[in-house]
Amino acid sequence: RAPAGSSTASVAGMEELLSRSVPPLPPYETKEKAPPPAELRSAEFVRYYRALEAGPPRAELLTRLARDFGVDHGRVAEFSAKVLQAREQQRELGALLQAEDRLRYYLNPQYRGLFQHLGRLEGGLRFLVELRGDLVEGLATKAVDGPHAKEMNGVLKNMLSEWFSTGFLNLERVTWQSPCEVLQKISDSEAVHPVRNWVDMKRRVGSYRRCYFFSHCAIPGEPLIVLHVALTSDISSSIQAIVKEVPPLETEDTDKITTAIFYSISLTQQGLQGVELGTYLIKRVVKELQKELPQIKAFSTLSPIPGFTEWLVGLLSSQTKELERNELFTESEWQEISEITGDSTTEMLKKLLNNNEWVRSEKLVKVLHSPFMRLCAWYLYGEKHRGYALNPVANFHLQNGSVMWRINWMADTSPRGIASSCGMMVNYRYFLEDTASNSAAYLGTKQIKASEQVLSLVSQFQQNSKL
């Protein structure tokens, strides 16, 4: 590695490596006859990249790769003109289609060739997932920036979507007998309800529980996305009962199992963000459970509501600016809240929400129950981003065709649950015979299928809170 202080040398080395590693786009006429890539060049790129430190050095390489090895805009303009010409002259269809094919060919960025070669290397697919993980991270922190990098991220995401399509994925079930490193990875990647210890982990793969993951045929045994399921006799309204400390010693009594609760889904690889895996995993697991336990009649989630508290604090802030106008609570609710907190300003409530202190007061929990439930219903059902549900978890399950079924008060009393969603959780219920039509309605006309409970809370919000 270049010594510190020789940044010009390392930039020159980086440019030289890129021009060696990224194959030029062969002319259209010889695209089928292009010589196969030198495997050594691709392997050299992998070694060079992995030797760079995470952070700025890798960000620099990704920025240069995206900027200097993209699409040849001159060629694209030239062949766009030829497509237009073929249309205007109304030449025979074959000529138009060939002009379009040439244009399509020159729309390929040069780095796409490098990614294709890397995908064929042994261990190359795993490397590309790593590389995209760095790219996603870099774009989020602005370490990698600009339209070229965003474009490269999209190109790589589409390539990974093809390589990670369902035909190449294996569904694996995790048990206490699974290899230790698999259990460790599942435990480390649990993003929704962190695993406390091995006893907790044993519980999550033991009786009345199922844990599944997808692995890829080129990366065997490596969990890519993980789904945790609780097998119960009714639709759970609280996560405490599901992830409680004590491991039950009993063996499963299948007569008691009528419901499957999906209580956590976690992607283990940042590089696969946006690649459609979760939807397929849920569908495959439903089939698996139907085979194993045909008596299961209800499939539902118990889902977190990330972002609700932040949204609510934002609303309270905008109210404060408008001279203490309270439009979220009824007169009597606000009076009770002010009496308990000893303060008639929204500032006090904001402070209690920000530091989780409000849950220590039984009286406050009781008074806030009703207004928070209707505000939460509105947040999930009424707040939109481009016409779809603003909340990412809601949007995911609604796209899959579920019904927004029930909002649960004090369903996650962990500090994390209180901080992100005031302790509330929601069940999205999958009625298998309706998921396809629900999904089509949501994606097509942005309609949200919701239960009586949710709709009644939404109308209470519309009557009592003026937004």
N, C-alpha and C positions, 0 to 999 in steps of 0.2 A: 504494500500500500504506500502511496506517496506520502513523504513526511509532511508534518504540519508546516504551513508557510509556503508550500509549493502549489498553491491553488491554481496558478496558471498552467503548471505542468499537469495537474490532475484534470483540468478542463480539457486540455489538448488530448490527454490520454482517453478521456471519456468520448470526445468527438471521434477520435480514431477508432475506438472500440465500436461505436455505433455505426460508423460507415462500413466497418468490416462485417458487423453482425446482421444489419438490416438488409435483406436481399433487395436489389432494385426490382421494380415492377417490370417484367419482361414485356417487349412489344406485344400488342394484341395478337398479331399474326403467329407469334411463336409461343403463345402462353401455354399450349399443351406440351410443347417440346422443351420447355425450360429445364435446365439440368437440375437434378435433385440437390437440395441445399447441403452444404458441408455440415455434417452433424457436429463436427468439432467447433464450428463457429457458434452454434447455438449453445453448446455446452460451455464455451468460453464466456458467453454473455451471462449465463446463470452464475458461474463462478465469480465473475467480476461484480455482478449485482449483489450477491450474497456477502461479498467481502466489504461492501460499502456499509457504513454505519446507518442504522435506521434514522430517519429524520432528514435534515437538510441535504446530505450527500445523495440519498436516494431520490429525494424530491427533485433535485437538480437534474439527475439523469432522466427521470420520467418527464420533466418539463421539456428537456431537449428532444427526447424521443417523439413526444407529441407534436412539438413545434416544427422540427426540421425533417420529419419523415412521414408527413401526412399525405394529403391528396395533392396531386399536381393540378393546381387550379387552371393553369393555361390549357392543359389537355381537356379538362372538363368543359371549359368554355368553347373550345374548338369543336368537341363532339356534340355539345348541346346545339350549336349552330347547325351542325350536319343533320341532327334529328329534325330540327325545325324546317330545314331546307327540304328534306325528304317528304315531310308532311305537306309543305306548300306546293311542291312540284307534283304532289299526288303520285309519287313513284309507286311501283307495285309493293305490296305488303312486305315481301321478303326483304327489300332494301331498307324499309323503315325499321323492321325488327332488327336487322343487323346493325343499323346505326344506333338503335337503342341498346343493343347488347354491348357495343363498343363503349358507349357512354357509361353503362353500368360497370364495365370492367375498370374504367379509369376513375370511377368514384371510390374505388378501394384505396384506402390510405396505405402507404408503403409499409408501415409497421405491422399491418395485418399479416403480411408474409412472415415476419419474425414470430408473431404469436402462433401462427399455424405450425411453423417448424418446431417451436418450443412444445406445442401440444403433442407432437409425435415423439418427443424424447422420453426416455424412461424417467419418471418422476417429474416430467415437464408440466403436467396438468396441475399437480400440487403447487409447483413453483408459480404458475400463472395465477392461481387463487391467492397466493401470498402477495404477488406483485399487485394484483388488483386491490387487495386489502390495504397496501401502502398507498395506493392511488386514492381510494375512498377516504382514507384517513387524511391524506394530504389536501384533498379538495375541501374536507370539512374544516381543517385548521387554516386553510388558505396558504399552506406551504407550497402546494402545487396549485397554480391558478391560471385563469384565462380560458378562452373558448376552445383552444386546441386540446387542452387537458380534459375538458368536459366531454369533448367529442371522442377522445381516445377511451375514456371511461365507458361511454355508451357502446363503442365498437366491441370492447373487451367483454362487457356485460352480455351483449348479444351472442358472442362466440361461446361464452361459458354457458349461456342458456341452452345452446344446442348440445354442447358436450355433456351437460348435466340434465338432459331430458330423461323422462321416467324410464325409458328402456335401458339406461345404463345404471340405474339406481337399485340397490338391494335394500329391502326392509329387514332390519335385524332387531330382535328383542333383547333387552338387557335384563339379566337376572343377577343374583348375588354370586352365581358361578361364572359370570363373564370375566374376561381377563381384567386384572387389576388396573392396567393403564386405561382401559375403556371406562371403567367405573370412575377413575380419577378425572378423565376428560369430561364425562357427563356432569360430574360434581362441579368442576371448574367452570363449565360453560353455562350453568344454570343461572339465567339472567332474571327470572321473574321472582322466584322465592329461593334465595340463596340456601345452599345445603350447609347445615351447621357442623355436622361431624359424620363419622362413619355409621353411627347408629341411625341417624336421620337418612343417610343414603340407603342403608339396608331396608329401612321402612319403605322407601320410595320404589324399590324393586321387589318388595315382598308380597304377602297375600293382600288381596283386594286392591292391588296396584299393578299397573303395567307401564313399561317404559320402552319406547321404540326409537330407532334412529335410521336415517338413510345413510348408506355409504355408497361409494362409487366404485365401479369395477376396476378403475385405474388406481384407486387409493383405498384398497380393501381394509376393512376393520376400523376405518377412521370415521367417527361420527361427524356428519356435516350439519344435520339439523335434528333436534331431539324433541320428542313429544312425551309428556307425562300424563298418565290417565289414572283416575281413581274409579273403582267399581263400587257403586253404592246402591241403596234401595230408593233414593229420591234425588232430586236435583239440589245439589249442595248450595247453601246460601252463605257459607263462611269457609275461609281457607284454613282457619285454625284447626278445624277437625281433620283436615286432609294432611297437613304437614306437621301434626303434633309429634312430640318427642317419642312417646312410648311405642316400641315395636310390638304389634300384636303377635302372640305366639300361635293363635288359632289357625287352622287350615281353612281355606275358603269354603263357605257353604254357598254353592252356586244358586240355591233357591233365593238367597237374599239379594242376589245381584240382578237389578232390572235396568240400571242406568250407568252410562259411561260418562264421566266428567273429564274433559280435557282441561287440565289446570295449569299447564305450562308448555309453551313451545319456544325453543331457543335455537337460534342459528349459531353454530360454533365458529364459523369462518366469516370474518368481515368481508372477505373477497367475494362472497356469494350473495352479498346484499342485492336485493332487487331481482335475483334469479328465482323464478317461481318454484319453490320447493315445499313450502308450508301447506299449500292447498293440496298438493298430491299426497303429502305425508298423511294429512287428516283423512283423505279419501281411502288410502291404503289401509290405515289402521282401523277404520270403520269396517272394511271388508274382513280384515283379520279377526276382529272381535265378533263379528256376526258368525264367522265360521266356528270360532272357539266357544262362544256363549250366545247361541241363537235366541235365548230368552230376553236379551237386552232389547228394551223397547225405546228408551230415551237416550239421545246423544246430545250433550250440552257442554258448553264451556263454563268455567268460572274464571272470568277475565279481569285483569286490572284495568284501571281507567287512567293511564298516565296523562299528566297534563291538566287534570281537572282543577287541582288546587291553584296551579299557576294562572289558569284562565280566570278563576274566581277572584284571586287577588288582583288581577288586572282590572276586572270589572269594578271592584271596590275602589281601586285607585282612580279610575276615570270618574267615579261618583264623587270622590273627595274633591277633585278639581272643580266639579260643578257645584260648589258651595253646599256640601253636606246634603245633597238631595238623596234621600234613600228610596231607591226604586226596586230593590231586590226583595225586600221583606214587607209584609203587611204592617200596618200601624202597630197592631198589638204584639206582633213578633218583635218588632224593633224596640218597643217599650220594654218587653221582657229581657231582651238581650242587653239593653242599656242598664237595666236594674242589676243584672247579674255581674256585668263587667264594671259597673260604676262609671261608665263613660258613654256619652251619647254620640261619639264620633266613629266613623268607619275605620279610622286609624287603629283604634284599639283592637277591633276584630281582625284587621289585617295582620297585626303583630301576633295575635294568638294563633292565626293560621300559619304564619311563617315559622313559629317556633314549636308548633304541635301542642301548645299548652292547653288549648281549649278542651282536649279530651279528658283532662284531669278533673274537670268540673261536671258532675253528673247532671246538674241543672242545665248547664249550657248544652251538653250533648242532647238533652231532651228537647230543648227549644229549637236547636238547629236541625233536628231530624227532618221535620217537614219541609222547611225552605231549601235545605241542601239536597233533598231527594228530588224536588221539582227542578232545581237549578241543574242538577246532574243529568236529569232526563233531557232537559233542553240542550245541554252541552253535547250529549251523545246524539240526539235526534235532530236538533235544529241548527247547530253550528256547522258550517260547511266550508270546504276548501274546493273551489272549482265545481261546486254542486254536489260533491260527495262528502261523506262524514269527515269532519276535521280530525276526529280522534283516530290515530293510525290503527289501533287494535280493532275498533268498530269497523273501520273501512275494510280491513282484511277479512273479518268474518262475514260482513255483509256481501262482499264480493263473492265469497264462497257460497252464498245462498242461505245463510242462517237467518233466524228471526231474533230481533232484539227482544229478549223474553222477560227478564226481571232484573230490576236494580235492587241490590241488597245493602242495607244499612249496617255499618260496623262489621263488614265482612272480612276486612283485613286490618287488624288492630296493631300490626307491627309498625315500628316507627316509620318504616319505608312506605307502608300502605297509607298511614295517616298523612305523611308528607306529600305523597303524590296525588292521592284521590280522596282525602278526608275520610279514609277508611272504607270507602264504598267499592263494591265490585259488581260486575254485571254478568248475567248468563246470556250467552248467545246460543239459541237452541237450533239444532239441525234436524228438521223434519225431512228425512231422506227423499220422500217422494216429491217434495216441493223445492229442493235446493236448486235444481236447474232453472226452474221458472223464476224463483226469487232472485237468483244471481242475474239472470237476463234482465229482469225488471230494474234492478239496482243499477247495473252497468248501462242499460239502455236509456231509461227515463229517470234514473236517480231516485227511484222510490225506495223508501226504507220500510221493510215489513217489521211491524212491532206489535207487541201484545197489548191487551187492554190496560194492564198496569202501567206500562210505559206511556201509552197515549193519554191515559187519564192524568198522569203526572205532568205531561207536556201541556195539557189544557189548563191544569192548575197554574203552571208557570205563566201561561199566556194571560190568565185572569189576574194573577197577583204580582207579577214582576213586569215592569214596563221597560223593555229594552229597545 
